[in-house]
């Protein structure tokens, strides 16, 4: 899927960014009106911004976003639910409302939210409701937790343009939800691929996806 749709999505990404550039003055004027509320994951580095995405199992896509230039930190965790400080077992019970997601701290002078969205759409299937492959449940839903109005509008435009483009044969079911709070997952979930490269799931599920990503986004990868 990643290779099949990459050219179409890249062209679409360019057109969306170009359109945003035409409206940059208006966006700049309105930016001061967007009130950013403090969150549980507020960074002390003022230059960093935050993106929070749900793409199914966080083990797979954590490894992907960690490779992008401009991404400073990726934390696996839970968002979008009603139970404070949920455990992995509680989230898997499908009773808390949380989604497995990634909290991504990035430098917007190196990589933009638009570019993160481009990666987001390509590294999972946004057309399957509450599932990714064999992983089924609301905790695996495709979701963008927007942190401000600008992120919401960018995600809405990208989603609408993708649906119109026919990049996928089925409608996109990615939900856009207002970010409220993020709970980091247990320690053993963090840096899962890096810490478990010899494990079967990493070898046969994560590694092939990572290799496809590295091929499509080779110009955006950190230098090894």
N, C-alpha and C positions, 0 to 999 in steps of 0.2 A: 504493500500500500504506500509506503513511504516513497519508494522510487517511482512508482506509477504516477503519483500525483504531484511529485516535487516540482516539475517545470510549470505546471498550471498554478500551483500555489505560490511559487516564487513570482510569477508574472502578476498574480493577483495582489501579492504583498506589495510589489512596486507601485501598482496603481493606487492602492489604498494609502500608502505613505505619501505619494505625490499629491493626492487629493488633500491629505492632512496638511501638507506644506502650503497649499493655497489658502488654507484657513488658519495658518499659524498666528497671524496677528490677532484674530478674533479669539483664538484659544489663549493667547498670552494675556489678553485683556481680562478674560474670565477666570484665569487661573487663581487670581488673588481672592476670588469669591469662594473657592473650594476649601472648606474647612477640614483639615486633617485631624481626626481624633486620635488620641494616643491609644496604642494597642498593646497587647501582651508581648509583642515581638518588636516594639519600637527599637530601632538601632541608634547607637550613640554617634555613629558616623553620619553626619548630616548629608553627605554627598550620596549616600546609598538610598535606593528605593526598594520597595518590596512588591513581589508578585506572588500570588498564592493560587496554585493550580491543582486540580484533581484529575488524574489520568489513569485511574485504576490502581493496581498494586504499586505502591510507592517505591518498592525495591527496583523496579525496572527503570523508571524515568528519573530517579534520583541520580543514577550514574550518568545519564545523558546530560542533564542540566549542569552537572558539576564540570563538564568538559568545555563549556562555553566561555569564551573570552568575556570578561566583564562581570561574570558571576562570582561573587565573593564567598557565598555560603549557601548551601542547600540543606534544609532540615526536613526530615520526614515527620509527619504528624497527622493530626486530626482537626477538622474544622467543619462548621455548618450544623452542629448538633445541639442538643439541649442538656446533656449531662456534663457537669464540670469534671475536668481531669479524667477523661475516660481511659480505660485500659484497652489494650489491643483486643482482648477477649470480649469486652463489652461492645466495642465497635463491630466486631465480627458477628455479634448476636443480632445485628440489624435492628436494635431497639433504641439506639442513642441518637440517630439521625446524622451522625458524623460521616464525612467522606475521608478516605485516606488521601492525603494531599502533600504537596511540597511547598514549603515557605522559602522563597528564593530572594536573597539579598543581592542586588546587582548595582553596578555603577552605570548610571544612564548616560554618561559621557562616552562609554565604550560600547554598551549594548542597550538598545531601546526596548520599551515594553512591546512595541510592534514586532520587533525581532523575536522576542520571547514568545509572543503569540504565534508567530510563524512556526516555531519549533513545536509549540504545544499542539497545534492542529495536526502535525505530521507524525508525532511519535505515539499516537494512540488512535483508536477508532471512535470518533465522536458521534457515530450514528447508532450505536448499540445502547439501549436504555438500561442503566444499572448493571452493566456488565462489561468486562474486557476479556475476551476469549473464554477460558474456563472459569474465570473469577466472576461470580454472580452475586449481586446484592447492592443495596443502595450505597454502601460504603465504597463501591467501585464506580460510582457515577462520574461522568465527564462533567467537570464544573470549573468555572472561573470565579474565584472570590475577589471581586473588585474592591480596591482600597479607596477609591475616590471616583468622582463623576467622570473624569477623563478616561480612566481605565474602563469604566462601564461602557462609555460611548465607543471607544476603540474596539472593544470586544463585540459589541452589538453590530457595528459596521462590518467587521471581519466575518462574523457568523452569517450575516445576511448575504454578503458578497459570495461566500463559499457556497451557500445553498443555491444561489442563483447561477453560479458557475457550472454546477453539475460535476464538481470534483468527486463527489460520492454519489452513488446511485440512490441512496436512501437519505431522508432528511436528517440534518444535524440535530441531536437532542441535547447538546451541551447546555447546562443551566448556568445562568449568571446570577450569583448570589452575593449580597452585600457582606463584606468581611466584617466579622465581629470579634472573634478571638481564635487563636491558634494554640493547640496543645502539642508540644513535641512528643513524638512516640518514644517508646522505651529505647534504652541505649543500644540494644542489640539490633534494632532496625536501622540505626544511623550508619552511613557509609557501608551499606550492606554488601554491595558488589565488591568494593575494594577489600573488605575484610573476609570475603568468602568466595574468592574467585575460583577455587577448586570444587565448590559445591555444585551438584547437578543442576539446580535451577539457574544458577549463574552461568553455567557453561552452555546450557541448551535453550534457555529462554532469554536471559538478559544479554549475553554476549552477541548473539546474532542481531538483535535489535540495535545494540550499540554499534556494531560494524556498519549496518545500513545507515545509521545516523551520521557516523563519521565520514561516510562516502558522500552523502548529500550536503552536509554542512561543514565540509573540510576547511572552508575559508573562515569559519567562525570559531574554530577550536583553539584552545590554549596551546601554547608551545610546550612540548613534552621535555 
